Amino acid sequence: MRETERATLVLKASKPTYNPETGKMDKGATQEVVVPCFVSGMGLELKNQLLNNKLNVEAWIMRVNKPISGAVESVKLYGKKYYIINRKTFYKRREAIYLSEVNHE
């Protein structure tokens, strides 16, 4: 499988830390990682099952050859932000990630 697309994974922020200079808690910084992937559209039947009959929502299936470790908050793909609906791992190596668009942007 040739990975022609690139997706940006937004990893969850680290725990807030105390800043003694300001006397307040600083939010943890989010980290972004670019991964090669193969992206395909989600079929109507699968959209019905995963999104509870919301057919007008943009949804994709992202496949990667190396499994992604760590907690992923969202995925940036084609200039839009997507949430992860479901993740499946195959053969200890390949992983399929089901994405749904974020409507509030």
MOPAC internal coordinates of N, CA, C and O (Angstrom, degrees):
PM7 1SCF
backbone

  N    0.0000 0     0.00 0     0.00 0    0    0    0
  C    1.4474 1     0.00 0     0.00 0    1    0    0
  C    1.5272 1   108.11 1     0.00 0    2    1    0
  O    1.2310 1   120.95 1   -57.56 1    3    2    1
  N    1.2989 1   115.80 1   122.44 1    3    2    1
  C    1.4630 1   120.34 1   179.61 1    5    3    2
  C    1.5238 1   109.13 1   -92.41 1    6    5    3
  O    1.2310 1   120.86 1   -50.32 1    7    6    5
  N    1.3106 1   115.95 1   129.68 1    7    6    5
  C    1.4610 1   120.79 1  -177.16 1    9    7    6
  C    1.5204 1   108.93 1   -96.35 1   10    9    7
  O    1.2310 1   120.38 1   -79.05 1   11   10    9
  N    1.3130 1   116.89 1   100.95 1   11   10    9
  C    1.4559 1   121.69 1  -175.80 1   13   11   10
  C    1.5226 1   112.35 1   -94.51 1   14   13   11
  O    1.2310 1   119.42 1   161.69 1   15   14   13
  N    1.3031 1   118.71 1   -18.31 1   15   14   13
  C    1.4645 1   122.41 1  -177.80 1   17   15   14
  C    1.5256 1   110.70 1   -97.97 1   18   17   15
  O    1.2310 1   121.00 1   -16.88 1   19   18   17
  N    1.3296 1   115.70 1   163.12 1   19   18   17
  C    1.4637 1   122.11 1   174.94 1   21   19   18
  C    1.5243 1   108.16 1  -128.58 1   22   21   19
  O    1.2310 1   121.00 1   -47.74 1   23   22   21
  N    1.3153 1   115.70 1   132.26 1   23   22   21
  C    1.4643 1   121.66 1   178.03 1   25   23   22
  C    1.5225 1   108.35 1  -122.88 1   26   25   23
  O    1.2310 1   121.08 1   -32.72 1   27   26   25
  N    1.3248 1   115.55 1   147.28 1   27   26   25
  C    1.4541 1   121.47 1   178.81 1   29   27   26
  C    1.5166 1   108.63 1  -105.72 1   30   29   27
  O    1.2310 1   120.51 1   -61.83 1   31   30   29
  N    1.3268 1   116.63 1   118.17 1   31   30   29
  C    1.4535 1   121.88 1   178.60 1   33   31   30
  C    1.5211 1   108.81 1   -91.10 1   34   33   31
  O    1.2310 1   120.44 1   -52.24 1   35   34   33
  N    1.3151 1   116.77 1   127.76 1   35   34   33
  C    1.4568 1   121.63 1   176.65 1   37   35   34
  C    1.5258 1   106.31 1   -99.20 1   38   37   35
  O    1.2310 1   120.89 1   -72.24 1   39   38   37
  N    1.3429 1   115.90 1   107.76 1   39   38   37
  C    1.4585 1   121.31 1  -178.19 1   41   39   38
  C    1.5184 1   109.69 1   -80.25 1   42   41   39
  O    1.2310 1   120.70 1   -29.23 1   43   42   41
  N    1.3264 1   116.26 1   150.77 1   43   42   41
  C    1.4580 1   120.69 1  -178.76 1   45   43   42
  C    1.5153 1   110.80 1   -62.28 1   46   45   43
  O    1.2310 1   121.63 1   -34.17 1   47   46   45
  N    1.3158 1   114.49 1   145.83 1   47   46   45
  C    1.4641 1   121.18 1  -177.60 1   49   47   46
  C    1.5198 1   110.50 1   -67.35 1   50   49   47
  O    1.2310 1   121.77 1   -28.87 1   51   50   49
  N    1.3179 1   114.22 1   151.13 1   51   50   49
  C    1.4545 1   118.98 1   176.21 1   53   51   50
  C    1.5270 1   109.36 1   -72.77 1   54   53   51
  O    1.2310 1   120.46 1    -7.36 1   55   54   53
  N    1.2964 1   116.72 1   172.64 1   55   54   53
  C    1.4632 1   121.05 1  -178.26 1   57   55   54
  C    1.5288 1   110.58 1   -65.73 1   58   57   55
  O    1.2310 1   120.06 1   -33.36 1   59   58   57
  N    1.3292 1   117.48 1   146.64 1   59   58   57
  C    1.4685 1   119.60 1   176.32 1   61   59   58
  C    1.5281 1   110.54 1   -63.15 1   62   61   59
  O    1.2310 1   121.16 1   -35.55 1   63   62   61
  N    1.3243 1   115.38 1   144.45 1   63   62   61
  C    1.4644 1   120.82 1  -179.95 1   65   63   62
  C    1.5264 1   109.68 1  -122.07 1   66   65   63
  O    1.2310 1   121.36 1   -26.72 1   67   66   65
  N    1.3025 1   115.00 1   153.28 1   67   66   65
  C    1.4581 1   120.96 1   179.86 1   69   67   66
  C    1.5212 1   109.87 1   -80.77 1   70   69   67
  O    1.2310 1   120.50 1   -49.05 1   71   70   69
  N    1.3344 1   116.65 1   130.95 1   71   70   69
  C    1.4492 1   122.91 1   177.64 1   73   71   70
  C    1.5325 1   107.98 1  -104.53 1   74   73   71
  O    1.2310 1   119.31 1   -70.93 1   75   74   73
  N    1.3285 1   118.92 1   109.07 1   75   74   73
  C    1.4630 1   120.30 1  -176.40 1   77   75   74
  C    1.5329 1   113.62 1   -68.18 1   78   77   75
  O    1.2310 1   119.62 1   157.20 1   79   78   77
  N    1.3348 1   118.33 1   -22.80 1   79   78   77
  C    1.4576 1   120.83 1   179.41 1   81   79   78
  C    1.5272 1   112.43 1   -70.13 1   82   81   79
  O    1.2310 1   120.54 1   138.81 1   83   82   81
  N    1.3393 1   116.58 1   -41.19 1   83   82   81
  C    1.4663 1   120.25 1  -179.63 1   85   83   82
  C    1.5192 1   112.29 1   -95.15 1   86   85   83
  O    1.2310 1   120.39 1   159.68 1   87   86   85
  N    1.3348 1   116.86 1   -20.32 1   87   86   85
  C    1.4540 1   120.46 1  -178.72 1   89   87   86
  C    1.5197 1   112.35 1    78.43 1   90   89   87
  O    1.2310 1   120.13 1  -162.78 1   91   90   89
  N    1.3354 1   117.36 1    17.22 1   91   90   89
  C    1.4674 1   121.71 1  -178.36 1   93   91   90
  C    1.5266 1   109.76 1  -128.52 1   94   93   91
  O    1.2310 1   121.78 1   -11.91 1   95   94   93
  N    1.3211 1   114.20 1   168.09 1   95   94   93
  C    1.4551 1   120.47 1   176.24 1   97   95   94
  C    1.5275 1   109.06 1   -84.74 1   98   97   95
  O    1.2310 1   120.20 1   -48.38 1   99   98   97
  N    1.3249 1   117.22 1   131.62 1   99   98   97
  C    1.4551 1   122.44 1   176.41 1  101   99   98
  C    1.5232 1   108.42 1   -96.31 1  102  101   99
  O    1.2310 1   121.10 1   -41.70 1  103  102  101
  N    1.3232 1   115.50 1   138.30 1  103  102  101
  C    1.4649 1   120.17 1   177.29 1  105  103  102
  C    1.5201 1   109.31 1   -68.34 1  106  105  103
  O    1.2310 1   121.08 1   -31.16 1  107  106  105
  N    1.3124 1   115.54 1   148.84 1  107  106  105
  C    1.4586 1   119.71 1   177.42 1  109  107  106
  C    1.5215 1   110.04 1   -72.42 1  110  109  107
  O    1.2310 1   120.26 1   -30.72 1  111  110  109
  N    1.2910 1   117.10 1   149.28 1  111  110  109
  C    1.4612 1   121.97 1  -178.55 1  113  111  110
  C    1.5213 1   109.98 1   -83.42 1  114  113  111
  O    1.2310 1   120.69 1   -43.34 1  115  114  113
  N    1.3367 1   116.29 1   136.66 1  115  114  113
  C    1.4512 1   119.87 1   175.39 1  117  115  114
  C    1.5272 1   108.51 1   -82.67 1  118  117  115
  O    1.2310 1   121.30 1   -28.19 1  119  118  117
  N    1.3088 1   115.12 1   151.81 1  119  118  117
  C    1.4547 1   120.99 1  -178.16 1  121  119  118
  C    1.5199 1   108.12 1  -119.08 1  122  121  119
  O    1.2310 1   120.46 1   -41.71 1  123  122  121
  N    1.3334 1   116.73 1   138.29 1  123  122  121
  C    1.4566 1   122.04 1   178.54 1  125  123  122
  C    1.5230 1   109.57 1  -114.33 1  126  125  123
  O    1.2310 1   121.12 1   -45.67 1  127  126  125
  N    1.3360 1   115.46 1   134.33 1  127  126  125
  C    1.4579 1   121.89 1  -179.09 1  129  127  126
  C    1.5274 1   107.96 1  -128.30 1  130  129  127
  O    1.2310 1   120.18 1   -49.83 1  131  130  129
  N    1.3306 1   117.26 1   130.17 1  131  130  129
  C    1.4619 1   122.03 1   178.18 1  133  131  130
  C    1.5259 1   108.27 1   -93.90 1  134  133  131
  O    1.2310 1   120.59 1   -51.29 1  135  134  133
  N    1.3494 1   116.47 1   128.71 1  135  134  133
  C    1.4596 1   121.29 1  -179.39 1  137  135  134
  C    1.5301 1   109.61 1  -126.54 1  138  137  135
  O    1.2310 1   120.15 1   -36.22 1  139  138  137
  N    1.3398 1   117.32 1   143.78 1  139  138  137
  C    1.4605 1   119.74 1   173.21 1  141  139  138
  C    1.5219 1   109.54 1   -76.24 1  142  141  139
  O    1.2310 1   120.54 1   -37.72 1  143  142  141
  N    1.3270 1   116.56 1   142.28 1  143  142  141
  C    1.4563 1   119.56 1  -176.68 1  145  143  142
  C    1.5244 1   110.49 1  -154.99 1  146  145  143
  O    1.2310 1   121.15 1    -9.63 1  147  146  145
  N    1.2996 1   115.40 1   170.37 1  147  146  145
  C    1.4528 1   123.59 1   172.70 1  149  147  146
  C    1.5181 1   106.49 1  -114.47 1  150  149  147
  O    1.2310 1   119.63 1   -52.69 1  151  150  149
  N    1.3215 1   118.30 1   127.31 1  151  150  149
  C    1.4623 1   122.05 1  -175.74 1  153  151  150
  C    1.5241 1   109.23 1  -117.64 1  154  153  151
  O    1.2310 1   121.06 1   -46.07 1  155  154  153
  N    1.3354 1   115.59 1   133.93 1  155  154  153
  C    1.4607 1   120.73 1   174.82 1  157  155  154
  C    1.5219 1   109.17 1  -137.86 1  158  157  155
  O    1.2310 1   121.15 1   -22.71 1  159  158  157
  N    1.3151 1   115.41 1   157.29 1  159  158  157
  C    1.4571 1   120.76 1   179.49 1  161  159  158
  C    1.5164 1   111.44 1   -72.16 1  162  161  159
  O    1.2310 1   121.16 1   -24.13 1  163  162  161
  N    1.3164 1   115.38 1   155.87 1  163  162  161
  C    1.4591 1   120.89 1   179.69 1  165  163  162
  C    1.5269 1   108.57 1   -93.72 1  166  165  163
  O    1.2310 1   120.08 1   -45.63 1  167  166  165
  N    1.3172 1   117.46 1   134.37 1  167  166  165
  C    1.4562 1   122.48 1   179.51 1  169  167  166
  C    1.5231 1   112.42 1   -69.73 1  170  169  167
  O    1.2310 1   120.83 1   -15.73 1  171  170  169
  N    1.3257 1   116.02 1   164.27 1  171  170  169
  C    1.4626 1   121.23 1  -176.81 1  173  171  170
  C    1.5279 1   112.61 1   -65.09 1  174  173  171
  O    1.2310 1   120.14 1   139.70 1  175  174  173
  N    1.3185 1   117.33 1   -40.30 1  175  174  173
  C    1.4722 1   119.87 1  -179.25 1  177  175  174
  C    1.5249 1   111.39 1   -65.19 1  178  177  175
  O    1.2310 1   120.57 1   136.53 1  179  178  177
  N    1.3190 1   116.51 1   -43.47 1  179  178  177
  C    1.4603 1   120.55 1   179.10 1  181  179  178
  C    1.5266 1   110.89 1   -67.47 1  182  181  179
  O    1.2310 1   120.37 1   142.21 1  183  182  181
  N    1.3326 1   116.91 1   -37.79 1  183  182  181
  C    1.4616 1   121.07 1   175.72 1  185  183  182
  C    1.5197 1   110.55 1   -61.07 1  186  185  183
  O    1.2310 1   120.60 1   137.87 1  187  186  185
  N    1.3358 1   116.45 1   -42.13 1  187  186  185
  C    1.4651 1   121.06 1   177.50 1  189  187  186
  C    1.5237 1   111.16 1   -58.89 1  190  189  187
  O    1.2310 1   120.12 1   135.91 1  191  190  189
  N    1.3196 1   117.37 1   -44.09 1  191  190  189
  C    1.4630 1   121.60 1  -177.02 1  193  191  190
  C    1.5243 1   112.22 1   -70.51 1  194  193  191
  O    1.2310 1   120.33 1   134.16 1  195  194  193
  N    1.3226 1   116.98 1   -45.84 1  195  194  193
  C    1.4667 1   120.24 1  -173.40 1  197  195  194
  C    1.5206 1   113.90 1   -83.94 1  198  197  195
  O    1.2310 1   119.76 1   150.26 1  199  198  197
  N    1.3267 1   118.06 1   -29.74 1  199  198  197
  C    1.4595 1   120.97 1  -173.79 1  201  199  198
  C    1.5279 1   113.79 1  -110.00 1  202  201  199
  O    1.2310 1   119.84 1  -169.12 1  203  202  201
  N    1.3123 1   117.92 1    10.88 1  203  202  201
  C    1.4656 1   122.01 1   177.08 1  205  203  202
  C    1.5229 1   112.40 1    55.92 1  206  205  203
  O    1.2310 1   120.39 1  -122.61 1  207  206  205
  N    1.3386 1   116.85 1    57.39 1  207  206  205
  C    1.4634 1   124.94 1   174.69 1  209  207  206
  C    1.5211 1   114.63 1    64.14 1  210  209  207
  O    1.2310 1   119.32 1  -152.95 1  211  210  209
  N    1.3114 1   118.90 1    27.05 1  211  210  209
  C    1.4695 1   122.08 1   174.82 1  213  211  210
  C    1.5296 1   107.87 1   -97.88 1  214  213  211
  O    1.2310 1   120.96 1   -93.94 1  215  214  213
  N    1.3254 1   115.77 1    86.06 1  215  214  213
  C    1.4508 1   119.87 1  -174.82 1  217  215  214
  C    1.5239 1   113.37 1   -82.03 1  218  217  215
  O    1.2310 1   119.60 1   163.03 1  219  218  217
  N    1.3280 1   118.37 1   -16.97 1  219  218  217
  C    1.4604 1   120.23 1  -178.89 1  221  219  218
  C    1.5262 1   112.75 1   -86.35 1  222  221  219
  O    1.2310 1   119.50 1  -179.15 1  223  222  221
  N    1.3142 1   118.55 1     0.85 1  223  222  221
  C    1.4610 1   123.09 1   178.61 1  225  223  222
  C    1.5261 1   108.94 1   -86.73 1  226  225  223
  O    1.2310 1   120.87 1   -43.70 1  227  226  225
  N    1.3319 1   115.93 1   136.30 1  227  226  225
  C    1.4590 1   120.76 1   178.46 1  229  227  226
  C    1.5264 1   109.26 1   -76.00 1  230  229  227
  O    1.2310 1   120.24 1   -51.96 1  231  230  229
  N    1.3389 1   117.15 1   128.04 1  231  230  229
  C    1.4628 1   121.47 1  -177.13 1  233  231  230
  C    1.5245 1   109.51 1  -139.93 1  234  233  231
  O    1.2310 1   120.77 1   -35.05 1  235  234  233
  N    1.3302 1   116.13 1   144.95 1  235  234  233
  C    1.4590 1   123.22 1  -177.37 1  237  235  234
  C    1.5212 1   110.35 1  -135.13 1  238  237  235
  O    1.2310 1   121.45 1   -20.01 1  239  238  237
  N    1.3338 1   114.84 1   159.99 1  239  238  237
  C    1.4616 1   121.85 1   170.29 1  241  239  238
  C    1.5222 1   106.50 1  -115.44 1  242  241  239
  O    1.2310 1   120.80 1   -57.68 1  243  242  241
  N    1.3297 1   116.08 1   122.32 1  243  242  241
  C    1.4644 1   121.97 1  -179.40 1  245  243  242
  C    1.5238 1   107.97 1  -109.69 1  246  245  243
  O    1.2310 1   120.89 1   -55.22 1  247  246  245
  N    1.3312 1   115.91 1   124.78 1  247  246  245
  C    1.4634 1   120.49 1   179.90 1  249  247  246
  C    1.5203 1   109.44 1  -114.46 1  250  249  247
  O    1.2310 1   121.07 1   -46.97 1  251  250  249
  N    1.3285 1   115.56 1   133.03 1  251  250  249
  C    1.4625 1   121.55 1   178.25 1  253  251  250
  C    1.5246 1   109.04 1  -125.59 1  254  253  251
  O    1.2310 1   120.52 1   -28.77 1  255  254  253
  N    1.3339 1   116.62 1   151.23 1  255  254  253
  C    1.4618 1   120.76 1   179.59 1  257  255  254
  C    1.5125 1   113.04 1   -82.75 1  258  257  255
  O    1.2310 1   120.33 1   150.79 1  259  258  257
  N    1.3307 1   116.98 1   -29.21 1  259  258  257
  C    1.4571 1   119.95 1   179.39 1  261  259  258
  C    1.5188 1   108.32 1  -106.72 1  262  261  259
  O    1.2310 1   119.42 1   -50.71 1  263  262  261
  N    1.3238 1   118.71 1   129.29 1  263  262  261
  C    1.4668 1   119.61 1   179.81 1  265  263  262
  C    1.5202 1   111.64 1   -62.74 1  266  265  263
  O    1.2310 1   121.03 1   -35.19 1  267  266  265
  N    1.3159 1   115.63 1   144.81 1  267  266  265
  C    1.4554 1   122.23 1  -178.17 1  269  267  266
  C    1.5138 1   108.57 1   -94.36 1  270  269  267
  O    1.2310 1   121.21 1   -60.06 1  271  270  269
  N    1.3355 1   115.28 1   119.94 1  271  270  269
  C    1.4589 1   119.33 1   178.44 1  273  271  270
  C    1.5168 1   108.56 1   -98.52 1  274  273  271
  O    1.2310 1   120.80 1   -29.05 1  275  274  273
  N    1.3011 1   116.07 1   150.95 1  275  274  273
  C    1.4548 1   120.15 1  -179.68 1  277  275  274
  C    1.5160 1   111.55 1   100.03 1  278  277  275
  O    1.2310 1   121.39 1   -11.18 1  279  278  277
  N    1.3221 1   114.94 1   168.82 1  279  278  277
  C    1.4554 1   121.42 1  -177.88 1  281  279  278
  C    1.5216 1   109.92 1   -90.08 1  282  281  279
  O    1.2310 1   120.72 1   -57.81 1  283  282  281
  N    1.3224 1   116.23 1   122.19 1  283  282  281
  C    1.4567 1   121.72 1   179.94 1  285  283  282
  C    1.5215 1   108.45 1  -102.59 1  286  285  283
  O    1.2310 1   120.93 1   -53.11 1  287  286  285
  N    1.3292 1   115.83 1   126.89 1  287  286  285
  C    1.4648 1   121.03 1  -179.16 1  289  287  286
  C    1.5248 1   111.30 1   -82.12 1  290  289  287
  O    1.2310 1   120.31 1   133.17 1  291  290  289
  N    1.3343 1   117.01 1   -46.83 1  291  290  289
  C    1.4620 1   121.95 1   179.33 1  293  291  290
  C    1.5218 1   108.96 1  -157.62 1  294  293  291
  O    1.2310 1   121.33 1    -6.61 1  295  294  293
  N    1.3377 1   115.06 1   173.39 1  295  294  293
  C    1.4588 1   121.68 1  -179.36 1  297  295  294
  C    1.5220 1   107.99 1  -129.04 1  298  297  295
  O    1.2310 1   120.47 1   -46.93 1  299  298  297
  N    1.3305 1   116.71 1   133.07 1  299  298  297
  C    1.4592 1   121.62 1   174.87 1  301  299  298
  C    1.5205 1   108.17 1  -101.03 1  302  301  299
  O    1.2310 1   121.41 1   -57.14 1  303  302  301
  N    1.3308 1   114.90 1   122.86 1  303  302  301
  C    1.4600 1   120.99 1  -175.82 1  305  303  302
  C    1.5241 1   107.74 1  -144.37 1  306  305  303
  O    1.2310 1   120.18 1   -49.52 1  307  306  305
  N    1.3190 1   117.26 1   130.48 1  307  306  305
  C    1.4694 1   122.70 1  -179.63 1  309  307  306
  C    1.5242 1   111.97 1    56.17 1  310  309  307
  O    1.2310 1   119.68 1  -146.40 1  311  310  309
  N    1.3089 1   118.22 1    33.60 1  311  310  309
  C    1.4570 1   121.86 1   177.56 1  313  311  310
  C    1.5199 1   114.83 1    78.23 1  314  313  311
  O    1.2310 1   119.70 1  -172.11 1  315  314  313
  N    1.3279 1   118.19 1     7.89 1  315  314  313
  C    1.4623 1   122.35 1   178.87 1  317  315  314
  C    1.5205 1   109.79 1  -121.42 1  318  317  315
  O    1.2310 1   121.16 1   -17.36 1  319  318  317
  N    1.3153 1   115.39 1   162.64 1  319  318  317
  C    1.4604 1   121.64 1   179.60 1  321  319  318
  C    1.5256 1   108.73 1  -102.85 1  322  321  319
  O    1.2310 1   120.49 1   -45.23 1  323  322  321
  N    1.3324 1   116.67 1   134.77 1  323  322  321
  C    1.4619 1   122.74 1  -178.22 1  325  323  322
  C    1.5230 1   109.91 1  -128.17 1  326  325  323
  O    1.2310 1   121.35 1   -34.24 1  327  326  325
  N    1.3376 1   115.02 1   145.76 1  327  326  325
  C    1.4616 1   121.21 1   173.18 1  329  327  326
  C    1.5170 1   109.57 1   -94.35 1  330  329  327
  O    1.2310 1   121.04 1   -25.17 1  331  330  329
  N    1.3179 1   115.62 1   154.83 1  331  330  329
  C    1.4620 1   120.83 1   177.00 1  333  331  330
  C    1.5253 1   108.38 1   -89.50 1  334  333  331
  O    1.2310 1   120.80 1   -56.06 1  335  334  333
  N    1.3251 1   116.08 1   123.94 1  335  334  333
  C    1.4597 1   121.50 1   178.04 1  337  335  334
  C    1.5228 1   110.32 1   -88.72 1  338  337  335
  O    1.2310 1   121.32 1   133.98 1  339  338  337
  N    1.3404 1   115.07 1   -46.02 1  339  338  337
  C    1.4632 1   120.30 1  -173.90 1  341  339  338
  C    1.5254 1   108.31 1  -154.54 1  342  341  339
  O    1.2310 1   120.47 1   -27.20 1  343  342  341
  N    1.3370 1   116.70 1   152.80 1  343  342  341
  C    1.4632 1   122.89 1   176.12 1  345  343  342
  C    1.5196 1   108.89 1  -132.17 1  346  345  343
  O    1.2310 1   120.87 1   -42.97 1  347  346  345
  N    1.3425 1   115.93 1   137.03 1  347  346  345
  C    1.4636 1   121.20 1   176.22 1  349  347  346
  C    1.5192 1   108.74 1  -131.98 1  350  349  347
  O    1.2310 1   120.66 1   -41.55 1  351  350  349
  N    1.3332 1   116.35 1   138.45 1  351  350  349
  C    1.4539 1   122.18 1   178.44 1  353  351  350
  C    1.5244 1   109.16 1  -111.96 1  354  353  351
  O    1.2310 1   120.48 1   -44.80 1  355  354  353
  N    1.3307 1   116.69 1   135.20 1  355  354  353
  C    1.4563 1   123.05 1  -179.43 1  357  355  354
  C    1.5231 1   109.80 1  -123.28 1  358  357  355
  O    1.2310 1   119.85 1   -44.05 1  359  358  357
  N    1.2914 1   117.90 1   135.95 1  359  358  357
  C    1.4673 1   124.27 1   172.14 1  361  359  358
  C    1.5215 1   114.40 1    54.81 1  362  361  359
  O    1.2310 1   119.11 1  -147.70 1  363  362  361
  N    1.2869 1   119.30 1    32.30 1  363  362  361
  C    1.4681 1   125.30 1   178.22 1  365  363  362
  C    1.5184 1   113.23 1    61.01 1  366  365  363
  O    1.2310 1   119.72 1  -174.13 1  367  366  365
  N    1.3036 1   118.15 1     5.87 1  367  366  365
  C    1.4473 1   119.83 1  -173.39 1  369  367  366
  C    1.5194 1   112.62 1  -134.41 1  370  369  367
  O    1.2310 1   119.98 1   127.19 1  371  370  369
  N    1.2899 1   117.65 1   -52.81 1  371  370  369
  C    1.4583 1   121.38 1  -177.26 1  373  371  370
  C    1.5135 1   110.94 1   -85.37 1  374  373  371
  O    1.2310 1   121.25 1   -30.94 1  375  374  373
  N    1.3230 1   115.21 1   149.06 1  375  374  373
  C    1.4553 1   120.44 1   179.71 1  377  375  374
  C    1.5230 1   109.17 1  -139.69 1  378  377  375
  O    1.2310 1   120.63 1   -41.47 1  379  378  377
  N    1.3282 1   116.40 1   138.53 1  379  378  377
  C    1.4648 1   122.80 1   175.26 1  381  379  378
  C    1.5191 1   107.86 1  -111.93 1  382  381  379
  O    1.2310 1   120.83 1   -49.12 1  383  382  381
  N    1.3159 1   116.03 1   130.88 1  383  382  381
  C    1.4553 1   122.11 1  -178.75 1  385  383  382
  C    1.5232 1   107.39 1  -122.01 1  386  385  383
  O    1.2310 1   120.69 1   -55.99 1  387  386  385
  N    1.3329 1   116.29 1   124.01 1  387  386  385
  C    1.4598 1   122.41 1  -179.23 1  389  387  386
  C    1.5237 1   108.88 1   -95.04 1  390  389  387
  O    1.2310 1   120.63 1   -55.30 1  391  390  389
  N    1.3441 1   116.40 1   124.70 1  391  390  389
  C    1.4651 1   121.66 1  -173.59 1  393  391  390
  C    1.5244 1   111.31 1  -117.30 1  394  393  391
  O    1.2310 1   121.30 1   -32.71 1  395  394  393
  N    1.3269 1   115.12 1   147.29 1  395  394  393
  C    1.4672 1   123.05 1   175.59 1  397  395  394
  C    1.5217 1   108.21 1  -131.99 1  398  397  395
  O    1.2310 1   120.56 1   -38.35 1  399  398  397
  N    1.3425 1   116.54 1   141.65 1  399  398  397
  C    1.4596 1   119.56 1  -176.14 1  401  399  398
  C    1.5159 1   113.17 1   -69.96 1  402  401  399
  O    1.2310 1   121.01 1   -24.88 1  403  402  401
  N    1.3229 1   115.68 1   155.12 1  403  402  401
  C    1.4454 1   123.28 1   176.04 1  405  403  402
  C    1.5196 1   106.81 1   -93.89 1  406  405  403
  O    1.2310 1   120.03 1   -57.30 1  407  406  405
  N    1.3234 1   117.54 1   122.70 1  407  406  405
  C    1.4624 1   121.01 1  -172.31 1  409  407  406
  C    1.5176 1   114.90 1   -85.65 1  410  409  407
  O    1.2310 1   118.75 1   163.02 1  411  410  409
  N    1.3224 1   119.99 1   -16.98 1  411  410  409
  C    1.4494 1   121.22 1  -172.00 1  413  411  410
  C    1.5268 1   114.41 1   -87.59 1  414  413  411
  O    1.2310 1   119.47 1  -170.10 1  415  414  413
  N    1.3229 1   118.62 1     9.90 1  415  414  413
  C    1.4760 1   119.14 1   179.14 1  417  415  414
  C    1.5081 1   110.34 1   -99.87 1  418  417  415
  O    1.2310 1   120.10 1   180.00 1  419  418  417

